[in-house]
Amino acid sequence: MQSANVEIVEVGPRDGLQNEKVIVPTAAKVAYIEALVAAGLRRVEAVSFVHPRLVPQMADAEDVMARVPRIPGVRYAGLVLNERGLDRALAAGVDEVNVVVVATETFSRRNQGMSVDDAVRGFGVIAERAHGAGLGVTLTVAAGFGCPFEGEVSPARVAELVRRCPGADEIAVADTIGVGVPADVRRVTAAVREVSRAPLRFHFHNTRNSGYANALTAWELGAAALDSSAGGIGGCPFAPAATGNIATEDLLYMLHRSGVATGIDLAATLSAAALIEERLGAPVPAQLGRAGTWPA
């Protein structure tokens, strides 16, 4: 059942910038995060603790975390794939970790250099250690709607991985390559709900122009949180043709006009998107910055 509000998790500084060809300087990343926090975003996935050789855009994760504004109520997340990443995340002072388990074998080996079984085992170790340090833990099932190498991913497969990874404070299902449609969101939600009552979060890409319909469907089904990226930037470096995330400003326009409370200032979010657009030196995919809000 739908809720009157939903939490927006801003992923532009991490999932947004990691797929951009331009390597944004640390100071500009921090300015982007500061603008997002000023707009009212209270959960920001700020960094990724992966090997700099694989994702050079995230090589300055520790420097970014050392400079982000520490404001009561604002939580910063870091993506981790293994214990080495967790060690870095703990030292950097994140508030929560996002631990990824990929739904298919081929993508798991290409994205993380490990089998799905190894990723599942790793999740258990990381979750236990993170909880012991007082951090929140999100399990993200990546490629949860489809894989660029193996094709369709069944809702039963997503549910199986959720069942095999107990201990998450939150379950996120990611449409990493943007192939899902609202009917898929309904099927995945139903399957996951059979094995877990943890809060559900969704991560949609707008690769095939279905991302916003999927987000609205997820909210109608009671999703606790939705990921988005100011400017609509992003994608996955290891997934061919995985274009940007749904844009925070476009999502906010849709939700606010639908009577959904987010606590986020739309005009300030547009300013944050304009800031990163200038730094990237190219138009961002989001629509609202070009079309404007309504009424004007």
C-alpha positions in Angstrom: 0.0 0.0 0.0 1.3 3.4 -0.9 2.6 5.9 1.7 2.1 9.6 1.9 5.8 10.1 1.8 9.0 8.4 0.6 12.7 8.8 1.3 14.9 9.9 -1.6 18.4 8.6 -1.5 20.7 10.8 -3.6 23.2 8.7 -5.5 24.6 11.3 -7.9 28.0 11.8 -6.1 28.6 8.0 -6.4 26.6 6.2 -9.0 26.2 9.4 -11.0 29.9 10.5 -11.2 31.4 7.0 -11.4 30.2 6.6 -15.0 31.2 10.0 -16.3 34.3 10.4 -18.5 35.2 13.6 -16.7 37.0 13.0 -13.4 35.5 15.7 -11.2 37.9 17.3 -8.7 37.4 16.6 -5.0 36.4 20.2 -4.2 33.7 20.1 -6.9 32.3 16.8 -5.6 32.1 18.2 -2.1 30.4 21.4 -3.5 27.9 19.1 -5.3 27.2 17.2 -2.0 26.9 20.5 0.0 24.3 21.8 -2.5 22.3 18.5 -2.3 22.3 18.6 1.5 21.3 22.3 1.4 18.3 21.2 -0.8 17.1 18.9 1.9 18.6 15.5 0.9 19.3 13.6 4.1 20.7 10.3 2.7 23.5 10.7 0.2 25.5 7.9 -1.3 28.6 9.9 -1.5 31.5 7.6 -2.4 32.5 4.1 -3.5 35.3 2.1 -1.9 36.4 0.1 -4.9 39.9 -0.2 -6.4 40.9 3.1 -8.0 42.2 1.3 -11.1 38.7 0.0 -11.8 36.8 3.1 -11.0 39.2 6.1 -11.1 36.3 8.6 -10.6 36.0 7.3 -7.0 39.7 7.3 -6.2 39.4 10.2 -3.8 36.7 8.6 -1.6 38.5 9.3 1.7 39.2 12.9 0.8 35.6 13.5 -0.1 34.4 12.0 3.2 36.8 14.1 5.1 35.3 17.2 3.7 31.5 16.6 3.5 29.3 18.7 5.8 28.5 16.8 9.0 25.0 18.0 9.8 22.6 16.2 12.3 20.2 14.0 10.5 22.3 13.7 7.3 23.7 10.2 6.6 26.4 9.4 4.1 26.7 6.0 2.5 29.6 4.3 0.8 29.4 1.4 -1.6 31.5 -1.6 -0.7 32.1 -4.9 -2.5 34.5 -6.7 -0.1 36.2 -6.5 3.3 39.0 -4.2 2.0 36.3 -1.8 0.9 34.6 -2.0 4.3 37.9 -1.3 6.1 38.3 1.9 4.0 34.6 2.8 4.7 35.0 2.4 8.4 38.2 4.5 8.5 36.5 7.2 6.4 33.6 7.6 8.7 30.5 6.7 6.6 27.2 6.2 8.4 26.0 3.3 6.3 27.3 0.9 3.7 25.7 -0.3 0.5 26.8 -3.9 -0.2 26.1 -5.2 -3.7 25.3 -8.8 -4.7 24.7 -9.2 -8.4 21.9 -11.4 -9.6 23.8 -13.2 -12.4 27.0 -15.1 -12.5 28.5 -13.4 -15.6 27.8 -9.9 -14.4 29.0 -10.7 -10.9 32.4 -11.8 -12.2 32.7 -8.8 -14.5 31.5 -6.2 -11.9 33.0 -7.6 -8.8 35.5 -10.2 -9.8 33.8 -12.9 -7.8 31.1 -15.5 -8.1 27.6 -14.9 -6.7 28.2 -17.5 -4.0 31.3 -15.6 -2.9 29.4 -12.3 -2.9 26.7 -13.9 -0.8 29.3 -15.1 1.7 31.0 -11.8 1.7 27.8 -10.0 2.4 27.4 -11.9 5.6 30.8 -11.0 6.9 30.5 -7.4 5.9 27.1 -7.0 7.4 28.2 -8.5 10.7 31.3 -6.3 10.9 29.4 -3.1 9.8 26.6 -3.7 12.4 29.3 -4.2 15.0 30.7 -0.8 14.2 27.2 0.8 14.4 26.7 1.3 10.6 23.5 0.7 8.7 23.6 -2.0 6.0 21.8 -2.0 2.7 21.8 -5.1 0.6 21.5 -4.2 -3.1 20.6 -6.9 -5.6 22.1 -5.5 -8.8 20.8 -6.4 -12.2 17.6 -7.3 -10.4 15.5 -6.8 -13.5 17.8 -8.0 -16.2 21.4 -8.7 -17.1 23.4 -7.4 -20.1 25.1 -10.7 -20.5 22.5 -13.4 -19.4 19.2 -11.6 -20.2 16.1 -11.9 -18.1 16.4 -12.2 -14.3 13.4 -13.8 -12.6 11.8 -12.3 -9.5 12.4 -15.7 -7.9 16.1 -15.2 -8.4 16.0 -11.8 -6.7 14.0 -13.3 -3.8 16.5 -16.2 -3.5 19.4 -13.8 -3.0 17.5 -11.7 -0.5 16.7 -14.9 1.5 20.4 -16.0 1.4 21.5 -12.6 2.7 19.8 -12.1 6.0 20.8 -9.2 8.2 20.2 -6.2 6.0 18.5 -3.2 7.4 17.1 -2.4 4.0 16.7 -4.3 0.7 17.4 -2.4 -2.5 16.7 -3.9 -5.9 18.6 -2.2 -8.8 17.5 -2.1 -12.4 21.2 -1.6 -13.4 20.6 -1.5 -17.1 17.1 0.1 -17.2 15.1 -2.8 -18.7 12.2 -3.0 -16.2 8.6 -1.9 -16.5 6.0 -1.4 -13.9 4.7 -5.0 -14.2 8.2 -6.2 -13.3 8.3 -3.9 -10.3 5.1 -5.5 -9.1 6.4 -9.0 -9.6 9.7 -8.3 -7.9 8.1 -6.6 -4.9 5.7 -9.5 -4.4 8.6 -12.0 -4.6 10.8 -10.2 -2.2 8.0 -9.7 0.3 7.6 -13.4 0.5 11.1 -13.8 2.0 11.7 -10.4 3.8 9.9 -7.7 5.6 12.8 -5.3 5.6 12.1 -1.9 4.1 12.3 -1.9 0.3 14.3 0.5 -1.7 14.5 0.7 -5.5 17.3 1.9 -7.9 16.0 2.7 -11.4 17.8 3.8 -14.5 15.9 5.6 -17.3 17.7 3.8 -20.1 14.4 2.9 -21.9 12.3 5.8 -20.6 10.5 3.5 -18.0 12.4 4.7 -14.9 9.9 7.2 -13.6 6.9 4.9 -14.2 8.8 2.3 -12.3 9.5 4.7 -9.4 5.9 5.7 -9.2 4.8 2.1 -9.2 7.3 1.3 -6.4 5.9 4.1 -4.3 2.4 2.9 -4.9 3.5 -0.5 -3.7 4.9 0.9 -0.4 8.6 1.3 -1.2 10.3 3.1 1.7 13.0 4.7 -0.5 13.9 5.5 -4.0 17.3 6.3 -5.5 17.9 9.1 -7.8 20.7 11.3 -9.2 20.6 15.1 -9.4 21.0 15.8 -13.1 20.1 12.3 -14.0 23.8 11.5 -14.5 25.4 8.0 -14.0 25.3 4.4 -15.0 27.5 1.4 -14.5 31.0 1.2 -16.0 30.7 -2.6 -16.3 27.3 -2.7 -18.0 27.2 -1.8 -21.7 24.7 1.0 -22.6 23.7 1.5 -18.9 22.7 5.2 -19.1 21.8 7.6 -16.3 19.8 7.2 -13.2 16.4 8.7 -12.9 17.0 12.4 -12.1 16.3 13.7 -8.6 14.6 16.9 -9.9 12.4 15.1 -12.4 11.4 12.5 -9.7 10.6 15.3 -7.2 8.4 17.1 -9.7 6.4 13.9 -10.3 6.1 13.0 -6.6 5.3 16.5 -5.4 2.6 17.0 -8.1 1.2 13.6 -6.9 0.9 14.8 -3.4 3.9 12.9 -2.0 6.0 14.5 0.7 9.8 14.3 0.4 11.0 17.3 2.5 13.3 18.3 -0.4 13.4 21.7 -2.0 12.9 21.3 -5.8 14.4 24.7 -6.8 17.6 24.0 -4.7 17.9 20.6 -6.2 17.8 22.2 -9.7 20.7 24.4 -8.6 22.7 21.4 -7.4 22.1 19.7 -10.8 23.2 22.9 -12.6 26.3 23.0 -10.6 27.4 19.5 -11.6 26.3 20.1 -15.2 28.8 23.0 -15.3 31.5 20.8 -13.8 30.9 18.1 -16.3 30.9 20.5 -19.2 28.0 18.9 -21.0 24.2 18.9 -20.7 22.8 16.5 -18.1 20.0 14.1 -19.1 17.4 15.5 -16.7 14.5 17.3 -18.3 13.3 19.7 -15.6 16.2 22.0 -15.9 15.4 22.6 -19.5 11.6 22.6 -19.4 11.1 24.3 -16.1 8.6 23.7 -13.3 4.9 24.0 -13.6 3.2 26.4 -12.9 6.0 28.7 -13.8 
